Amino acid sequence: MTDTDDSHGIPSAGTSTSEKAADEAKKVSSELYDLIDIKGKTSKTGAGVTECAGKDREKYFQIFHPWSFTPASADQLDGLMERLKKELPKHGWKVVAYGPDTSKNKNINLTADNDAKKHSVKIVEMAKTDPPSLSLMVVSGCYQVPDGEKVQRF
């Protein structure tokens, strides 16, 4: 993501309460789920709050939303990461990293930023796990709480 407001490279995401920002991260995750566009199950994990590096932890925060997706059948993952690499830019995402990791399974990793939504996503295809799945981590830019509010941690 661009428009960074500090030396740590994390962009400003504006002003929000923790709850509203978490709802936004879940919305971004839902849009990503729609782009996956295959039948399967998602994990039921909630969003969490973390601090923005180098900033006052009472006023600034980031939201992270980890979740996983397990397709109805393993062969549905075939070609999915390549398709996402092509589809994400059509929906405002910029793919900033793509390729196998250094694990023995050589899992395919895709990292994309959406400057308009002030969110990033890292998707890892774990094709050799049983069952095969995708691991997704959606992370927001750095929010500031409204005046008079405190960061809610959850």
C-alpha positions in Angstrom: 0.0 0.0 0.0 1.2 3.5 -0.7 0.5 6.9 1.0 2.7 6.0 4.0 2.6 8.4 6.9 5.7 7.1 8.7 9.0 5.5 8.3 7.6 2.0 8.8 5.9 1.9 5.4 2.4 1.4 6.8 -0.2 3.7 5.1 -2.7 5.7 6.9 -6.2 4.2 6.7 -7.9 7.2 8.2 -9.9 7.6 11.4 -12.1 4.8 12.8 -13.1 2.9 15.9 -11.7 -0.6 16.3 -15.1 -2.2 15.7 -15.8 -0.3 12.5 -12.3 -1.0 11.2 -12.8 -4.7 12.0 -16.1 -4.7 10.1 -14.3 -3.2 7.1 -11.6 -5.9 7.2 -14.3 -8.6 7.3 -15.9 -6.9 4.3 -12.6 -7.0 2.4 -12.3 -10.7 3.3 -15.8 -11.3 2.0 -15.0 -9.6 -1.3 -11.9 -11.8 -1.6 -14.0 -14.9 -0.8 -16.3 -13.9 -3.7 -13.3 -13.7 -6.0 -12.2 -17.2 -5.1 -15.5 -18.3 -6.6 -15.4 -22.0 -5.8 -17.4 -24.1 -3.3 -15.8 -24.8 0.0 -15.6 -23.9 3.7 -14.1 -21.0 5.4 -12.8 -20.8 8.9 -14.8 -18.7 11.4 -12.0 -16.6 12.7 -12.6 -13.0 13.9 -10.5 -9.9 13.2 -7.9 -8.7 15.7 -6.3 -5.5 16.7 -2.6 -4.8 16.7 -0.5 -1.7 17.2 1.1 0.4 14.5 4.9 0.2 14.8 6.4 3.4 16.1 3.1 5.0 16.9 1.1 5.7 20.2 -0.7 2.4 20.9 -3.5 4.3 22.6 -4.4 6.2 19.5 -3.3 4.1 16.5 -4.0 0.6 15.4 -4.1 -1.9 12.6 -6.7 -4.7 12.0 -5.7 -8.2 10.9 -8.2 -10.8 9.8 -6.7 -14.3 9.3 -8.9 -17.0 7.7 -8.6 -20.1 5.7 -10.5 -21.7 2.8 -10.9 -25.4 2.1 -12.3 -26.3 -1.3 -15.0 -28.9 -1.6 -12.5 -31.0 -3.7 -8.7 -30.6 -3.9 -8.7 -30.3 -7.7 -10.6 -27.0 -7.4 -7.3 -25.3 -6.2 -5.7 -26.2 -9.6 -5.0 -22.9 -11.3 -6.7 -20.8 -8.7 -3.7 -18.8 -7.6 -2.9 -17.9 -11.3 -6.6 -16.9 -11.7 -6.5 -14.7 -8.6 -3.2 -13.1 -9.8 -5.1 -12.0 -13.0 -8.4 -11.2 -11.3 -7.3 -9.2 -8.3 -6.0 -6.2 -10.4 -9.4 -5.9 -12.1 -10.8 -5.2 -8.6 -8.3 -2.6 -7.4 -5.6 -4.9 -6.1 -2.0 -4.6 -7.1 -0.1 -7.9 -6.9 3.2 -7.1 -5.2 4.6 -10.6 -4.8 3.9 -13.9 -6.3 5.6 -17.3 -6.4 6.6 -20.3 -4.3 8.0 -20.0 -0.8 11.1 -21.7 0.5 9.2 -24.4 2.4 9.7 -28.1 1.3 6.1 -27.9 -0.2 6.9 -24.8 -2.3 3.6 -23.3 -1.4 2.4 -20.6 -3.8 2.3 -17.1 -2.1 0.4 -14.1 -3.4 0.6 -10.7 -1.8 -1.6 -7.8 -3.0 -2.3 -4.3 -1.9 -5.5 -2.3 -2.4 -4.6 1.4 -2.0 -8.3 2.5 -2.3 -9.4 0.1 0.5 -6.1 0.6 2.5 -5.8 -3.1 3.0 -3.3 -5.8 2.0 -3.8 -9.5 1.6 -1.4 -12.5 1.7 -2.7 -15.7 0.3 -0.9 -19.0 0.6 -2.0 -22.0 -1.3 -1.2 -25.1 0.8 -1.9 -27.7 -1.9 0.1 -30.4 -0.2 -1.6 -30.3 3.1 -4.5 -32.7 3.9 -6.9 -31.3 3.1 -5.5 -28.8 0.6 -6.4 -25.2 1.5 -5.8 -21.5 1.2 -4.5 -19.4 4.1 -5.4 -15.7 3.9 -4.3 -12.8 6.1 -6.0 -9.4 5.5 -4.3 -6.5 7.1 -5.4 -2.9 7.2 -3.4 0.3 7.1 -2.9 2.3 10.3 -6.0 3.8 11.7 -6.3 6.6 14.3 -9.2 6.5 16.7 -11.6 9.5 16.8 -10.8 12.2 19.4 -12.0 11.1 22.8 -12.0 7.4 21.9 -9.5 4.6 22.9 -8.3 1.7 20.9 -10.3 -1.4 21.7 -8.2 -4.5 21.7 -9.8 -7.8 20.7 
